[in-house]
Amino acid sequence: QLQASGGGLVQAGGSLRLSCAASGSIRRYAIGWYRQAPGKQHALVATISNGGSTNYADSVRGRFTISREDAKNTVYLQMNALQPEDTAVYYCKRGFGLLLHGADFGSWGQGTLVTVSS
């Protein structure tokens, strides 16, 4: 089970770091961050493979950095230069490979809310 945390209210241009903590080992898994903005569908933000390869949505590339700390069963999303359009509930998922094969997209859980004010 994965739990996202670290969201909050920040001004445009600010930074936040999200954490995705797993109840068990993540060593075998790729982990992805997704977000759902108000009135929109879930969208991929970034993924990291079990080997450390990364993939980013065009809208966040160069501003967001995904990283993992397997010893702590945790994946991070460092978000810099935040913009109002980054406002969303952020979720994490696990799967295999950068496309997150096998991930359960039927249930999204609580997520963590990021609000960026202009």
VOGU-3710 file (C-alpha; in Angstrom, 3 decimals, decimal comma):
1> qlqasggglv> 0,000/0,000/0,000  1,239/3,486/-0,902  0,571/6,721/0,993  1,193/10,121/-0,567  1,945/13,093/1,680  3,587/16,500/1,708  1,021/18,598/-0,096  0,011/22,074/0,969  -0,576/25,655/-0,068  2,285/27,459/-1,780
11> qaggslrlsc> 2,667/30,648/-3,802  3,528/30,545/-7,472  7,250/30,070/-7,905  7,548/28,144/-4,673  8,559/24,563/-3,975  7,166/21,474/-2,284  8,443/17,944/-1,807  5,953/15,104/-1,879  6,604/11,696/-0,378  5,158/8,339/-1,346
21> aasgsirrya> 5,684/5,844/1,450  5,110/2,127/0,922  4,122/-0,366/3,584  6,528/-2,905/2,093  9,592/-3,082/-0,095  9,530/-1,123/-3,346  12,782/-2,541/-4,736  11,082/-4,541/-7,478  8,714/-1,799/-8,518  8,556/1,276/-10,645
31> igwyrqapgk> 6,676/4,099/-8,938  4,694/6,823/-10,630  3,218/10,135/-9,537  -0,122/11,149/-11,018  -2,321/14,160/-10,430  -5,948/15,114/-10,853  -6,733/18,777/-11,294  -10,250/20,025/-10,544  -12,645/18,884/-13,256  -9,992/16,881/-15,089
41> qhalvatisn> -8,914/13,281/-15,371  -5,888/11,768/-13,728  -2,660/12,538/-15,570  0,842/11,159/-15,354  3,401/13,460/-13,750  6,536/11,334/-13,479  7,697/7,763/-13,105  10,883/6,138/-11,848  11,880/2,556/-12,622  13,384/0,150/-10,103
51> ggstnyadsv> 16,724/0,884/-11,762  16,366/4,641/-11,416  15,344/5,573/-14,971  12,888/8,439/-15,039  10,138/9,793/-17,240  8,329/13,144/-16,980  5,277/14,781/-18,433  6,245/17,645/-20,731  4,442/20,107/-18,475  6,726/19,393/-15,496
61> rgrftisred> 10,034/18,448/-17,110  12,802/20,679/-15,823  10,773/21,766/-12,779  9,965/18,476/-11,025  12,378/15,724/-9,991  11,379/12,199/-9,005  13,741/10,152/-6,847  13,624/7,030/-4,729  15,127/5,812/-1,480  14,561/2,066/-1,449
71> akntvylqmn> 15,995/1,654/2,066  13,093/3,789/3,320  10,540/2,357/0,874  9,862/5,917/-0,222  9,692/7,834/-3,497  9,868/11,615/-3,604  8,651/14,274/-5,991  10,539/17,538/-5,663  8,435/20,273/-7,238  10,073/23,616/-8,009
81> alqpedtavy> 8,842/26,712/-9,800  5,268/25,713/-9,036  2,525/27,301/-11,112  -1,221/27,638/-10,458  -1,858/24,974/-13,111  0,018/22,478/-10,917  -2,866/22,664/-8,438  -4,202/19,130/-8,089  -4,485/16,114/-5,865  -1,317/14,073/-6,283
91> yckrgfglll> -1,249/10,267/-6,063  1,387/7,586/-6,351  1,112/4,164/-7,921  3,404/1,181/-8,330  3,885/-1,100/-11,299  6,586/-2,471/-13,586  8,593/-0,420/-16,022  8,226/3,263/-16,787  4,730/2,625/-18,159  3,771/1,142/-14,808
101> hgadfgswgq> 2,442/-2,135/-16,184  0,174/-3,887/-13,732  -0,665/-0,793/-11,707  -4,133/-0,642/-10,190  -5,811/2,417/-11,705  -9,228/1,390/-10,447  -8,720/2,851/-6,998  -6,897/6,107/-6,232  -7,094/6,523/-2,483  -6,819/9,870/-0,735
111> gtlvtvss> -3,788/11,469/-2,382  -2,256/14,729/-1,203  -3,571/18,141/-2,212  -1,240/20,726/-3,712  -2,629/24,219/-4,104  -0,587/26,887/-5,862  -1,805/30,464/-5,495  -1,039/33,160/-8,043
//
